[in-house]
Amino acid sequence: MNYFINFLTVLANATHLLAANNARLYLLLSAVGLVSGAALWFASNVFGQLFYKPYRLTWGQHCLCGVLAMMMTLCIPLFAASTYLKPSFEAIISVWRDQLSNDRTWQYEQFNRQYYAVKKQGHEDFSHSPPPEQGGKSMPLTHPETIVSTSKMTAEAALENFRQNFPLLAIIINTSANLSAEAVSKDVQAYFKEHPNGTYPHAQGIQLAAAQLYTQLAPQIIRLIWLTRIGITGFIVLNYLLCLLWIGLSALKQIRIHSAHFK
């Protein structure tokens, strides 16, 4: 179910961006889609009459043609909106990053896990840092190796959270690779170069995970746009072919009934 919701979320965001950035084009394409759907609705009736001239669409076939007309109205703007897939993906990543940064439950789980991992390394003095189950809310992070390891753990946990909540997007972006210790180390060094007396923020690991998602997304956008457009076109064509098949078979059935009646 998450895959389907992810798919609809991306497409809805892309369509919203098209409407927000070029409302006139969006309305024009919607009108073209509506007219095209109506024309195909009429053509479907004509198609049935090619087999049997007195043939008329059934109520069920009229309903299907109406649904297909609405689909055409939505899909033609969506075809153009696929150019907004990149900002659509980026917006989803940005919202996820901000929500995760404010998720206290998730942060506590990470602190609880990292507390014992850091303590096991033996680089820090935990004499004044009680464990989480005793009310401890902080741990010493003074050693460079400790800072890098905790940030890497946070980043990897964030990526895993993204995979769980956005499985389809994770596959598309290819989040299988975890953040390297070297990348985290460079970020730590850059941070302290800019903030010599500062404290490296624990949530920076989430930002690193988001940055990796942005980086992995960029080279795949062109391919995603083409795949989306091919998918939209194939979806519409397949549904209309099934509709015409139903109409053709119904018309042929009426021919047989009519022929049997006059024997």
Buried (B, 14 or more C-beta within 10 A) or exposed (E): EEEEEBBEBBBEBBBBBBBEEBEEBBEBBBEBBBBBBBEBBEEBBEBBBEBBEEBEBEEEBBEBBEEBBEBBBBBBBBBBBBBBBBBBBBBBBBEBBEEBBEBEEBBEEBBEBBBEEBBEEEBBEBEEBBEBEEEBEEBBBEBBEBBBBBBBBBBBBBBBBBBEBBBBBBEBBEBEEBBEEEBBBEBBEEBBEEEEEEEBBBBBBBBBBBBBBBEBBEEBBEEBBEBBBEEBEEEBEEBBEEBBEBBBEBBBEBBEEEEEEEE
